[in-house]
Amino acid sequence: MENILLMTCLVLVIAAAGAKWQTAMMQKKRQRHIISMMSEREDIGRRRGVAELKVEEASLQERTTSSDIREFTHQLSVMEDRLVELREEEEELEERRQKHLDGDDD
């Protein structure tokens, strides 16, 4: 009878140890899953941050390019105005030269 009780206790201890081991394995699996999910969340956050930085950089570059284009357009306009002025001065000088030459011919 003692042997049966000892065997029963031994079976119960083995079953309890097995259950405890299974519980520990499930907890470890759950912890690995949580760590994996947190890692994925951090990775997504990093990628989102990188994407946001790229969008900001593109926006800044676009603004800079737009500003450069406006500045270049302004400079072209100023040059065009100056060119018109120089042509007018050239025409005036040509008229004076022509009058001077006409005056010398008399």
TIRO-2110 file (N, C-alpha, C; in Angstrom, 1 decimal):
// TIRO-2110
0.8, -1.2, 0.0, N, 1, A
0.0, 0.0, 0.0, CA, 1, A
0.9, 1.3, 0.0, C, 1, A
2.0, 1.2, 0.8, N, 2, A
2.9, 2.3, 0.8, CA, 2, A
3.4, 2.6, -0.6, C, 2, A
3.8, 1.5, -1.3, N, 3, A
4.3, 1.7, -2.6, CA, 3, A
3.4, 2.4, -3.6, C, 3, A
2.1, 2.1, -3.4, N, 4, A
1.1, 2.7, -4.3, CA, 4, A
1.0, 4.2, -3.9, C, 4, A
1.0, 4.5, -2.6, N, 5, A
1.0, 5.9, -2.2, CA, 5, A
2.2, 6.6, -2.7, C, 5, A
3.4, 6.0, -2.6, N, 6, A
4.6, 6.6, -3.1, CA, 6, A
4.6, 6.8, -4.6, C, 6, A
4.1, 5.8, -5.3, N, 7, A
4.0, 5.9, -6.7, CA, 7, A
3.0, 7.0, -7.1, C, 7, A
1.9, 7.1, -6.4, N, 8, A
0.9, 8.1, -6.7, CA, 8, A
1.5, 9.5, -6.4, C, 8, A
2.2, 9.6, -5.3, N, 9, A
2.9, 10.9, -5.0, CA, 9, A
3.9, 11.2, -6.1, C, 9, A
4.7, 10.2, -6.5, N, 10, A
5.7, 10.4, -7.5, CA, 10, A
5.1, 10.9, -8.8, C, 10, A
4.0, 10.2, -9.2, N, 11, A
3.3, 10.6, -10.4, CA, 11, A
2.8, 12.0, -10.3, C, 11, A
2.2, 12.4, -9.1, N, 12, A
1.7, 13.7, -8.9, CA, 12, A
2.8, 14.8, -9.0, C, 12, A
3.9, 14.4, -8.4, N, 13, A
5.1, 15.4, -8.4, CA, 13, A
5.6, 15.5, -9.8, C, 13, A
5.7, 14.4, -10.5, N, 14, A
6.1, 14.5, -11.9, CA, 14, A
5.2, 15.3, -12.8, C, 14, A
3.9, 15.1, -12.6, N, 15, A
2.8, 15.8, -13.3, CA, 15, A
2.9, 17.3, -13.0, C, 15, A
3.1, 17.6, -11.7, N, 16, A
3.2, 19.0, -11.2, CA, 16, A
4.4, 19.7, -11.8, C, 16, A
5.5, 18.9, -11.9, N, 17, A
6.8, 19.5, -12.4, CA, 17, A
6.6, 19.7, -13.9, C, 17, A
5.9, 18.8, -14.6, N, 18, A
5.6, 18.9, -16.0, CA, 18, A
4.8, 20.1, -16.3, C, 18, A
3.7, 20.3, -15.5, N, 19, A
2.8, 21.4, -15.6, CA, 19, A
3.6, 22.7, -15.4, C, 19, A
4.4, 22.7, -14.4, N, 20, A
5.2, 23.9, -14.1, CA, 20, A
6.2, 24.2, -15.2, C, 20, A
6.8, 23.2, -15.8, N, 21, A
7.7, 23.4, -16.9, CA, 21, A
6.9, 23.9, -18.1, C, 21, A
5.7, 23.4, -18.4, N, 22, A
4.9, 23.8, -19.5, CA, 22, A
4.5, 25.3, -19.3, C, 22, A
4.1, 25.6, -18.1, N, 23, A
3.8, 27.0, -17.8, CA, 23, A
5.0, 27.9, -18.0, C, 23, A
6.1, 27.5, -17.5, N, 24, A
7.4, 28.3, -17.7, CA, 24, A
7.7, 28.5, -19.2, C, 24, A
7.5, 27.4, -20.0, N, 25, A
7.7, 27.5, -21.4, CA, 25, A
6.7, 28.5, -22.1, C, 25, A
5.5, 28.4, -21.7, N, 26, A
4.5, 29.3, -22.2, CA, 26, A
4.8, 30.7, -21.9, C, 26, A
5.2, 31.0, -20.6, N, 27, A
5.6, 32.3, -20.2, CA, 27, A
6.8, 32.8, -21.0, C, 27, A
7.8, 32.0, -21.2, N, 28, A
8.9, 32.4, -22.0, CA, 28, A
8.5, 32.7, -23.5, C, 28, A
7.6, 31.8, -24.0, N, 29, A
7.2, 32.1, -25.4, CA, 29, A
6.4, 33.4, -25.4, C, 29, A
5.6, 33.7, -24.5, N, 30, A
4.8, 34.9, -24.4, CA, 30, A
5.8, 36.1, -24.3, C, 30, A
6.8, 36.0, -23.4, N, 31, A
7.8, 37.0, -23.3, CA, 31, A
8.6, 37.3, -24.6, C, 31, A
8.9, 36.2, -25.3, N, 32, A
9.6, 36.4, -26.6, CA, 32, A
8.7, 37.1, -27.6, C, 32, A
7.4, 36.7, -27.6, N, 33, A
6.4, 37.3, -28.4, CA, 33, A
6.3, 38.8, -28.1, C, 33, A
6.2, 39.1, -26.8, N, 34, A
6.1, 40.5, -26.4, CA, 34, A
7.3, 41.3, -26.8, C, 34, A
8.5, 40.7, -26.6, N, 35, A
9.8, 41.4, -27.0, CA, 35, A
9.8, 41.6, -28.5, C, 35, A
9.4, 40.6, -29.2, N, 36, A
9.3, 40.7, -30.7, CA, 36, A
8.4, 41.8, -31.1, C, 36, A
7.2, 41.9, -30.5, N, 37, A
6.2, 42.9, -30.9, CA, 37, A
6.8, 44.3, -30.5, C, 37, A
7.5, 44.4, -29.4, N, 38, A
8.0, 45.7, -29.0, CA, 38, A
9.1, 46.1, -30.0, C, 38, A
9.9, 45.1, -30.4, N, 39, A
11.0, 45.4, -31.3, CA, 39, A
10.4, 45.8, -32.7, C, 39, A
9.4, 45.2, -33.1, N, 40, A
8.7, 45.5, -34.3, CA, 40, A
8.1, 47.0, -34.2, C, 40, A
7.5, 47.3, -33.1, N, 41, A
6.9, 48.6, -32.9, CA, 41, A
8.1, 49.7, -32.9, C, 41, A
9.2, 49.4, -32.3, N, 42, A
10.3, 50.3, -32.3, CA, 42, A
10.8, 50.5, -33.8, C, 42, A
10.9, 49.3, -34.5, N, 43, A
11.4, 49.4, -35.9, CA, 43, A
10.4, 50.2, -36.7, C, 43, A
9.1, 50.0, -36.5, N, 44, A
8.1, 50.8, -37.3, CA, 44, A
8.3, 52.3, -36.9, C, 44, A
8.5, 52.5, -35.6, N, 45, A
8.7, 53.9, -35.2, CA, 45, A
9.9, 54.6, -35.8, C, 45, A
11.0, 53.8, -35.9, N, 46, A
12.2, 54.3, -36.5, CA, 46, A
12.0, 54.6, -38.0, C, 46, A
11.4, 53.6, -38.7, N, 47, A
11.1, 53.8, -40.1, CA, 47, A
10.2, 55.0, -40.3, C, 47, A
9.2, 55.1, -39.4, N, 48, A
8.3, 56.3, -39.6, CA, 48, A
9.1, 57.6, -39.4, C, 48, A
10.0, 57.6, -38.4, N, 49, A
10.8, 58.7, -38.1, CA, 49, A
11.7, 59.1, -39.3, C, 49, A
12.3, 58.0, -39.9, N, 50, A
13.1, 58.2, -41.1, CA, 50, A
12.3, 58.8, -42.2, C, 50, A
11.1, 58.2, -42.4, N, 51, A
10.2, 58.7, -43.5, CA, 51, A
9.8, 60.1, -43.3, C, 51, A
9.5, 60.5, -42.0, N, 52, A
9.1, 61.9, -41.7, CA, 52, A
10.3, 62.8, -42.0, C, 52, A
11.5, 62.4, -41.6, N, 53, A
12.7, 63.2, -41.9, CA, 53, A
12.9, 63.4, -43.4, C, 53, A
12.7, 62.3, -44.2, N, 54, A
12.9, 62.4, -45.6, CA, 54, A
11.8, 63.4, -46.2, C, 54, A
10.6, 63.3, -45.7, N, 55, A
9.5, 64.2, -46.2, CA, 55, A
9.9, 65.7, -45.8, C, 55, A
10.4, 65.9, -44.6, N, 56, A
10.8, 67.2, -44.2, CA, 56, A
12.0, 67.7, -45.1, C, 56, A
13.0, 66.9, -45.3, N, 57, A
14.1, 67.2, -46.2, CA, 57, A
13.6, 67.6, -47.6, C, 57, A
12.7, 66.8, -48.1, N, 58, A
12.2, 67.1, -49.5, CA, 58, A
11.4, 68.4, -49.5, C, 58, A
10.7, 68.6, -48.4, N, 59, A
9.9, 69.9, -48.3, CA, 59, A
10.9, 71.1, -48.3, C, 59, A
11.9, 71.0, -47.5, N, 60, A
12.9, 72.0, -47.4, CA, 60, A
13.6, 72.2, -48.7, C, 60, A
14.0, 71.1, -49.4, N, 61, A
14.6, 71.2, -50.6, CA, 61, A
13.7, 71.9, -51.7, C, 61, A
12.4, 71.5, -51.6, N, 62, A
11.5, 72.1, -52.5, CA, 62, A
11.4, 73.7, -52.3, C, 62, A
11.3, 74.0, -51.0, N, 63, A
11.3, 75.5, -50.7, CA, 63, A
12.5, 76.2, -51.1, C, 63, A
13.7, 75.5, -50.9, N, 64, A
14.9, 76.1, -51.3, CA, 64, A
15.0, 76.3, -52.8, C, 64, A
14.5, 75.3, -53.5, N, 65, A
14.5, 75.3, -55.0, CA, 65, A
13.6, 76.4, -55.5, C, 65, A
12.4, 76.5, -54.9, N, 66, A
11.5, 77.5, -55.2, CA, 66, A
12.0, 78.9, -55.0, C, 66, A
12.7, 79.1, -53.8, N, 67, A
13.4, 80.3, -53.5, CA, 67, A
14.5, 80.6, -54.5, C, 67, A
15.3, 79.6, -54.9, N, 68, A
16.3, 79.8, -55.9, CA, 68, A
15.7, 80.2, -57.2, C, 68, A
14.6, 79.6, -57.6, N, 69, A
14.0, 79.9, -58.9, CA, 69, A
13.5, 81.4, -58.8, C, 69, A
12.8, 81.8, -57.7, N, 70, A
12.3, 83.1, -57.6, CA, 70, A
13.5, 84.1, -57.7, C, 70, A
14.6, 83.8, -57.0, N, 71, A
15.8, 84.7, -57.0, CA, 71, A
16.3, 84.8, -58.4, C, 71, A
16.5, 83.7, -59.1, N, 72, A
17.0, 83.6, -60.5, CA, 72, A
16.1, 84.4, -61.4, C, 72, A
14.8, 84.2, -61.2, N, 73, A
13.8, 85.0, -62.1, CA, 73, A
13.9, 86.5, -61.8, C, 73, A
14.1, 86.8, -60.6, N, 74, A
14.3, 88.3, -60.3, CA, 74, A
15.6, 88.8, -60.9, C, 74, A
16.6, 88.0, -60.8, N, 75, A
17.9, 88.5, -61.4, CA, 75, A
17.8, 88.6, -62.9, C, 75, A
17.1, 87.7, -63.5, N, 76, A
16.9, 87.8, -65.0, CA, 76, A
16.1, 89.0, -65.3, C, 76, A
15.1, 89.3, -64.5, N, 77, A
14.3, 90.5, -64.7, CA, 77, A
15.1, 91.8, -64.6, C, 77, A
16.0, 91.8, -63.6, N, 78, A
16.9, 93.0, -63.4, CA, 78, A
17.8, 93.1, -64.6, C, 78, A
18.4, 92.0, -65.0, N, 79, A
19.3, 92.0, -66.1, CA, 79, A
18.6, 92.5, -67.4, C, 79, A
17.4, 92.0, -67.6, N, 80, A
16.6, 92.4, -68.8, CA, 80, A
16.3, 93.9, -68.7, C, 80, A
16.0, 94.4, -67.6, N, 81, A
15.8, 95.9, -67.4, CA, 81, A
17.0, 96.6, -67.7, C, 81, A
18.2, 96.1, -67.2, N, 82, A
19.5, 96.8, -67.5, CA, 82, A
19.8, 96.7, -68.9, C, 82, A
19.5, 95.6, -69.6, N, 83, A
19.8, 95.5, -71.0, CA, 83, A
19.0, 96.5, -71.8, C, 83, A
17.7, 96.7, -71.5, N, 84, A
16.9, 97.7, -72.1, CA, 84, A
17.5, 99.0, -72.0, C, 84, A
18.0, 99.4, -70.7, N, 85, A
18.6, 100.7, -70.5, CA, 85, A
19.9, 100.8, -71.3, C, 85, A
20.7, 99.8, -71.4, N, 86, A
21.9, 99.9, -72.1, CA, 86, A
21.6, 100.1, -73.6, C, 86, A
20.6, 99.4, -74.1, N, 87, A
20.2, 99.6, -75.6, CA, 87, A
19.8, 101.0, -75.8, C, 87, A
19.0, 101.5, -74.9, N, 88, A
18.6, 102.9, -75.0, CA, 88, A
19.8, 103.9, -75.0, C, 88, A
20.7, 103.6, -74.1, N, 89, A
22.0, 104.5, -74.0, CA, 89, A
22.8, 104.3, -75.3, C, 89, A
22.8, 103.1, -75.8, N, 90, A
23.6, 102.8, -77.1, CA, 90, A
22.9, 103.6, -78.2, C, 90, A
21.6, 103.6, -78.3, N, 91, A
20.9, 104.3, -79.3, CA, 91, A
21.1, 105.8, -79.2, C, 91, A
21.1, 106.3, -78.0, N, 92, A
21.4, 107.8, -77.8, CA, 92, A
22.8, 108.1, -78.2, C, 92, A
23.8, 107.3, -77.9, N, 93, A
25.2, 107.5, -78.3, CA, 93, A
25.3, 107.4, -79.8, C, 93, A
24.6, 106.5, -80.4, N, 94, A
24.7, 106.4, -81.8, CA, 94, A
24.1, 107.6, -82.5, C, 94, A
23.0, 108.1, -81.9, N, 95, A
22.4, 109.3, -82.5, CA, 95, A
23.3, 110.5, -82.3, C, 95, A
24.0, 110.7, -81.2, N, 96, A
25.0, 111.7, -81.0, CA, 96, A
26.1, 111.6, -82.0, C, 96, A
26.6, 110.4, -82.1, N, 97, A
27.7, 110.2, -83.0, CA, 97, A
27.4, 110.6, -84.4, C, 97, A
26.1, 110.1, -84.8, N, 98, A
25.7, 110.4, -86.2, CA, 98, A
25.5, 112.0, -86.3, C, 98, A
25.0, 112.7, -85.3, N, 99, A
24.8, 114.1, -85.4, CA, 99, A
26.2, 114.7, -85.5, C, 99, A
27.2, 114.3, -84.7, N, 100, A
28.5, 114.8, -84.7, CA, 100, A
29.2, 114.6, -86.1, C, 100, A
29.0, 113.4, -86.7, N, 101, A
29.5, 113.1, -88.0, CA, 101, A
28.9, 114.0, -89.0, C, 101, A
27.5, 114.2, -88.9, N, 102, A
26.8, 115.0, -89.8, CA, 102, A
27.3, 116.5, -89.7, C, 102, A
27.6, 116.9, -88.5, N, 103, A
28.1, 118.3, -88.2, CA, 103, A
29.4, 118.5, -88.8, C, 103, A
30.3, 117.5, -88.8, N, 104, A
31.6, 117.6, -89.4, CA, 104, A
31.6, 117.6, -90.9, C, 104, A
30.6, 117.0, -91.5, N, 105, A
30.5, 117.0, -92.9, CA, 105, A
30.2, 118.3, -93.5, C, 105, A
29.6, 119.2, -92.7, N, 106, A
29.2, 120.5, -93.2, CA, 106, A
30.3, 121.4, -93.5, C, 106, A
END
